[in-house]
Amino acid sequence: MKMGEAARLSGCHPETMRYYERIGLLAAPPRTTGGYRDYRPADVDRLRFISRGRNLGFSLEEIRSLLALAEDDGLSCQEVDHLARLHLVDIRARLGDLERMASELERVIDGCSGGERGDCAILDTLRHPPP
């Protein structure tokens, strides 16, 4: 199938597909005699896997590892579980960081009087963060 159809079926943008080919996450498909990329159903499945991994916040290197694990029938699920648990720890840490940022921004916004620009609490906080 051509790139447009593979993109539609996988939910992956064509430029992203080209990028995944460049970095080796997706093997370059064979070309038709007209020079078009000729994707197979397995390529679409791989693109879905990559896209779903990205939606879950996995880095491209983590996805590369997960793909290698998915392709090795001899490996146990334990390695995948370990990688997923590490990723969950990272997500929870980022959530904590986001909560702290939201609280600080809320505090700064609450301190804004909406007055003249020279007296803007938000800009002052960005210029001079608290000690």
N, C-alpha and C positions, 0 to 999 in steps of 0.2 A: 504494500500500500504506500501511497505517497505521503510526504511529510504532513500535509494538511489533515489528512484522515487520521494519521497516527497521533497528531496533536489533539484532534477532537476527541478521539477515543481515550487518550491517556490523561487529558486535562492539562497537558504541559504545553507551554507556548513554544512555537517553532524556534525562536532564537535561543530559548533555554535548552531545547533539544540539541542544537548545534554546540552550545557551551558544554553540555554534558559529554558530547562526543570529543570535543577538544581536550577536556581534562581526563578522559578515559573512563568515565562512569558508564558510558554507553558506547559499545563498539560501533564504529562507522559502518552503516549498512551498505550492502552492495548497491551499485548504481544500475539503473536501467540503461538500455542503449541510447536513450535520449538524455542521459546524464542525471536523472532524478534519483533521489535516495529511495530505496525500496525496503520499507520497514516490514518486519514480520510480526505476528501476534506476540511472540516472545519479547520483542523490543518494546511493544506497548505495555506488556506486563511489567517489564523492568522500569519503564518510565513511571508507571503508576506507583511502583514500590518506592522509587526515588522521591516522587512528589509527596506521597503519604509520609515518608520519613521527614521531608522538609517541613510539612505541615505540623508534624509533632516536635519540630525544633531541633532535630538532629543535624549536626554539621555535615558537610559533604564528606569529610574524612570518616565520621562515624557511619554514614550511609555506605561508604566504600567498605568498611569493616563488616557491616551487616549484610551487604551483598555477598561478600566472600563467605560469611558464615552460612547464608541461605543456600549457596551453591555447593557447599561441602556436606554431603549426606552423612559423612562419618562423624561430624561434630554433634555434641549434645546441645541441648537448649540452654545449658548452664552458662555458656559464654554470652549468648544473646541476652539472657536474663541479667547477667552482670553489667553489660553495657547499658541496658535499659535502666537499671537501678542507678548507675552513675549519672545518667542523663537526668533522671528524676530528681536527684539531689541537686544538680545544677539548676534545674527549673525552679525548684523550691527556693534556692538561694536568690535567684533573679527575682522571684515574686516578692521576697522580703525586701530586696533593694527597691523594687517598684513601689511597694507600700511606703517605704521611708521617703522616697522622692515625692509621692503623692501627698503625704502628710506635710512635708516641708513646703511644697508648692501651695497647698491649701492654706497653711499658716501665712505665707507671704501674701496670697490673694486676699485673705481676710484682713490683713494689715493695710491694704490699699485703700486710700481715701478717694480715689478717682479724681483727684485734683489736678493741678498743673503738672506738666511733664517734668519740670525741674524738681518736683517733690514726689516722685514715683517710687513707692516702696519696692515694687517688683524690680525695677531697674537698679535701684540702690542695692538690693540683695544680690543681684548678679554682679555688680561692680565690687561689692564688699561683703563676701560671705561671712557669716558669724564665726567667731574664733573657735 
